[in-house]
Amino acid sequence: MKMKRLWMILWAALAVNAMCARSLVVQLSDSTKVYFLLDSVPVMDFTGGHVAIADKAYTYEEFDRFYISETDDPNGVESLLARAGVRMEAGMMVVSGKGEIGVYAADGRKQPVKVSRRGDTATVSLDKLPRGTYLVRVGSRTVKFNKK
């Protein structure tokens, strides 16, 4: 009977801890942190010399560690789904893929943002945007995010 009670307490503690967790955080060897919302149930796979999470893959040399966080991106911009090819890094949005990039406020007005391109990757500066809900359009893809 004591063992059953102990298991119930353990399960309850795990459930409470899981409810508080919001993001899987991957820290790369260059100190970059990549956030994956736990709502999207990211799957990690360690095979073939790579760590794959969602549709992103990192070599073992690039990968430093991972942990579960009770918060979203500490910069105040919510993490975006990795399958959209967008990630947040230090107040910047990094977009994978080609196509015109536009940032729009919830009322549809295009926002003036600085976009830097390097190959198939674009970096969008979000630091001048006020708090609010925005849509980012990359080619034919659209992603919504909140800046807090």
Phi, psi and omega per residue, in radians:
M1 nan -0.712 3.119
K2 -1.097 -0.683 -3.130
M3 -1.125 -0.714 3.125
K4 -1.116 -0.730 3.127
R5 -1.132 -0.718 3.111
L6 -1.076 -0.751 3.107
W7 -1.112 -0.689 3.128
M8 -1.134 -0.716 3.107
I9 -1.132 -0.745 3.122
L10 -1.078 -0.804 3.122
W11 -1.090 -0.713 3.121
A12 -1.110 -0.743 3.121
A13 -1.111 -0.726 3.104
L14 -1.121 -0.704 3.135
A15 -1.135 -0.746 3.110
V16 -1.112 -0.748 3.126
N17 -1.111 -0.711 -3.132
A18 -1.169 -0.573 3.139
M19 -1.199 -0.477 -3.125
C20 -1.418 -0.450 -3.080
A21 -1.256 2.429 -3.112
R22 -2.136 -0.550 -3.013
S23 -2.432 2.564 2.902
L24 -1.637 2.136 -3.104
V25 -1.905 2.196 3.085
V26 -1.898 2.136 3.089
Q27 -1.797 2.156 -3.137
L28 -1.524 2.917 -3.087
S29 -1.123 -0.363 3.076
D30 -1.579 0.267 3.115
S31 1.314 0.057 3.047
T32 -1.180 2.414 3.075
K33 -1.969 2.289 3.119
V34 -2.028 2.243 -3.061
Y35 -1.836 2.363 3.055
F36 -2.170 2.121 3.129
L37 -1.134 2.364 3.118
L38 -1.240 -0.340 3.068
D39 -1.042 -0.528 -3.119
S40 -1.513 0.014 3.110
V41 0.875 1.200 3.138
P42 -1.201 2.452 3.136
V43 -1.889 2.277 3.108
M44 -1.810 2.425 3.140
D45 -2.367 2.173 3.141
F46 -1.906 1.521 3.128
T47 -2.487 2.712 3.017
G48 1.028 0.549 3.133
G49 1.343 0.196 -3.131
H50 -2.259 2.715 2.968
V51 -1.943 2.030 -3.134
A52 -1.901 2.303 3.093
I53 -2.346 2.177 -3.049
A54 0.934 -2.143 3.119
D55 -1.860 0.288 3.104
K56 -1.797 2.513 3.097
A57 -2.319 2.436 3.141
Y58 -2.263 2.480 3.048
T59 -1.278 2.843 3.115
Y60 -1.072 -0.537 3.124
E61 -1.203 -0.607 3.123
E62 -1.321 -0.515 -3.002
F63 -1.509 2.218 3.107
D64 -1.805 -1.039 -3.126
R65 -2.829 3.022 3.048
F66 -2.472 2.719 3.093
Y67 -2.757 2.910 3.113
I68 -1.715 2.335 -3.121
S69 -2.025 2.559 3.088
E70 -1.479 -0.045 -3.122
T71 -2.194 2.933 2.991
D72 -1.500 -2.911 3.114
D73 -0.843 2.121 -3.095
P74 -1.146 -0.183 3.101
N75 -1.365 -0.055 3.084
G76 1.623 -0.042 3.098
V77 -1.837 2.167 -3.075
E78 -1.140 2.533 3.105
S79 -1.108 2.546 3.130
L80 -1.850 2.762 -3.127
L81 -1.159 2.289 -3.091
A82 -1.115 -0.514 -3.119
R83 -1.139 -0.283 3.085
A84 -1.431 -0.093 3.135
G85 1.319 0.453 -3.112
V86 -2.238 2.395 3.034
R87 -2.479 2.785 -3.114
M88 -1.849 2.376 3.096
E89 -2.507 1.945 3.017
A90 0.870 0.916 3.093
G91 1.340 0.147 3.121
M92 -2.082 2.631 3.041
M93 -1.842 2.198 3.117
V94 -1.870 2.135 -3.036
V95 -2.020 2.206 3.078
S96 -1.632 2.403 3.101
G97 1.921 2.875 -3.133
K98 -1.682 2.914 3.127
G99 2.208 2.736 3.126
E100 -1.193 2.467 -3.127
I101 -1.965 2.276 3.076
G102 -2.377 2.423 3.078
V103 -1.958 2.230 -3.051
Y104 -2.194 2.430 3.040
A105 -1.262 2.945 -3.112
A106 -1.068 -0.437 3.124
D107 -1.496 0.045 3.068
G108 1.663 -0.099 3.137
R109 -1.333 2.315 3.109
K110 -1.220 2.369 -3.091
Q111 -1.746 2.432 3.100
P112 -1.345 1.977 3.113
V113 -2.310 2.687 3.110
K114 -1.561 2.188 3.130
V115 -2.050 2.183 3.075
S116 -2.004 2.328 -3.131
R117 -1.972 2.510 3.007
R118 -2.523 1.786 -3.084
G119 1.137 -2.242 -3.141
D120 -1.585 0.214 -3.121
T121 -2.087 2.344 3.093
A122 -2.097 2.520 3.078
T123 -2.011 2.226 -3.115
V124 -2.000 2.150 3.127
S125 -1.419 2.203 -3.102
L126 -1.930 0.014 -3.005
D127 -1.123 -0.437 -3.115
K128 -1.569 -0.093 3.132
L129 -1.372 2.359 3.046
P130 -1.294 2.967 3.077
R131 -0.959 2.565 3.082
G132 2.686 -3.081 3.110
T133 -1.792 2.336 -3.079
Y134 -2.320 2.716 3.005
L135 -2.022 2.351 3.073
V136 -1.974 2.170 3.128
R137 -1.894 2.157 3.093
V138 -2.148 1.827 -3.062
G139 1.047 -2.025 -3.140
S140 -1.746 -0.024 3.140
R141 -1.620 2.539 3.074
T142 -2.295 2.330 3.135
V143 -2.226 2.389 3.116
K144 -1.793 2.456 3.038
F145 -2.575 2.797 3.115
N146 -1.984 2.316 3.019
K147 -1.813 2.156 -3.075
K148 -1.732 nan nan
